[in-house]
Amino acid sequence: MKKSGLSWWQWILMYPGLATALLGSFPTLQRIYQSYAYGVSFDEVDAAAAQNQLWTKNADCLGGKKIEQIRRLYDFSVSVALCPSGDVLVLIKGESREMARWVSPRQLIEKKTALVSLREAQAADEPVRLAQTQRVILCQARLPNGLLLFRVHYGGGRCIDEYINPFTGEIVKRIPAPCNSRCF
């Protein structure tokens, strides 16, 4: 007895629009997967991937580096570290949340994004002043779960392990740690 139905490949040959639609959906499905895997919204996938690349690129830069804290009059503090690559790590601490983000001047210039000069920023806002706090990164490591681990020395024998999501920049967890330069 002969089978009367068409096989899947016959359907695709008969309906090229169906094949085109299926092939065209792969990039969207990939982006949806990346959004889920990175823990960011669909629109933030490119920015999250760029942050992860900057964390990887500057992995060796922060070891033993002092990070000076700059305070503003608002309810948050900002710390910055400049790497030889020209990239800048910006740590922002608010009342309920902490973030770590890389800024790549090269990427900003290539995207033709307008940059505000430091002189313009200071003229537009209150003066920036340095605080007494310094952070020294003793060690860093990428964990198997994708998080980054930083052992940070705050002075006075106080050290903390900070776990950072490289895609979102969020400091996921902070726990007290011994003040040595071995992360493991």
N, C-alpha and C positions, 0 to 999 in steps of 0.2 A: 504494500500500500504506500502511495506517495504522499509525502508531507506537503501540505498546502501553504503553510506559513513561510515568511521570509526570514532569513537569518539576520543577525545584527549588522553584519557588514553590508548586506544587500540594502538594508534600510539607510545606512550612511551613504552608500553610493546613489541611492534614489533621491535622497534629501540632503544635498550639500549644505544647505542652510543649517541643518541640525548639526552636522560635523563642525561647521564654523562656530556655531554657538558653544558647542562643548569645548572646543579648543580655546576659544576666547575666554572661557570662565576660569582656566587654570591660574592665570596671574592673580585674579581676585581671590581664589581659594587659597593660594599660597600666602597672600597678604593677611587673610583671615587667620590662618594658622600661625603666622609670625606674631600677629596681634595677641593671640592667646598665649603663645610661648613666651613672649617678652613681658606680658602683663601690662600692656598699654592699649590705648584705643586704636582703632583702625587707622585713623589719621596720623597717629604719632609713630608709626612703624619706622619710617625713614629716619626720623630724629633719634629714635631709640637705637637703631643699628649704627648710626653715626657716633652716638655716645659710647657704645660698646667698642667701636673701632678706636676711639680716642683713649679709652681705658687701656686697651691692649697696646697701642702705640707708645703710651707714656708709662708703661708698667714699671720700668726701671728708674724713672725720674724721681720718684718721691722718697726713696729709701734714705733715711737720715736727714731729710730736708725739713728745715724749720718753716712753719706756716704762720705768718703773722696775722693776727686777728684785727680787723678793722671794724669799729663799732659805729653805728649811726644812732641817732636819737630815737628812732622808732623801736618797736619791740622785737627786733631781730639783729643778729650779728652776722658779719660777712668775713670770711677768711679766704685768702688767696695764696696760690703757689704758682710760680712761673717755671716752666720747664724749658730746657735748651731747645726743644722743638719749636718753641714759640707759643705752645698751647698753655692755657691758664686753667688751673683747677679752682673753682669757686665753691666754697662751702658756706651754706646759708643755714642759720639756726634760728628758728622762731620759737614761740611759746610751746607749740604742740608738734612741730615737725622739723626734721632736718633733711637737707638735700645736698648732694655733691654733684656738680655739673662741670663738664669741660667746655671751655670756649676756645675755639680754634680761629684766631684772626685770619689765617689763610683761607679757611672754608667760608668765613663771612665775606671776605673780599671777593673770592671767586664767585659767590652767589650775588654779588653786587648789593649786599645789604648795607644800609646806611649805618655808620658807626658814629657814636657820639664821642667827641674827644674828652679827655679827663678834665681839661680846663672848662669846657662847656658844662659838664656834669657837676663840677664843683660850684660853678657860678649859678647853676639852676637850683641847687639844694644846699642844705646845711654843710658846713665844712666837715671833712672826714678827719678823724683823729685816731691814732693808734692806741690800742688798749694794752694792758699789761700782760695779757695771756699769749703764750706761744704754744704751738703744737709741733711736735717732732714725730715724724713717722718712723718708727723703728723697723718695721718689716711689713711686707704686703704679700698677698698670695691670692690666686684665683682658686676657689673651692670647686669640688666636683659638681655641686648643685648650681654652678654658674655665678654665685655671689662672689664679691671681692672682700677680702679680709685685710683690714689695716690695723696694726697695733700702734696706738698713738700715745706718746708721752706728753703729759700736760705740765710736768714740773712737780717738784715736791714729792717725788716717788709715786705719783699717781699715773697709772697707765690703763688704757681702755682698748678693747678689741671692738672695732666698728665693722659691721657687715653691711656692704653697699650693693644694691642692685645696679649693675652697670647700664641697664637699659633705661631705667627711670631716674637714676641718681638718688633714689631714696635710701636713707640710712635705715635699714630694716631693724637692726638690733645693735645694742651697745652693752657690753658686759665688762666688768673689771678684769684686768689681766696682769700677769707679772711683767715687770719692766725689763724684758730682755729682747734681743733682736732676732729671736727665732719664733716664727709664727706657729710652728708645730713642734 
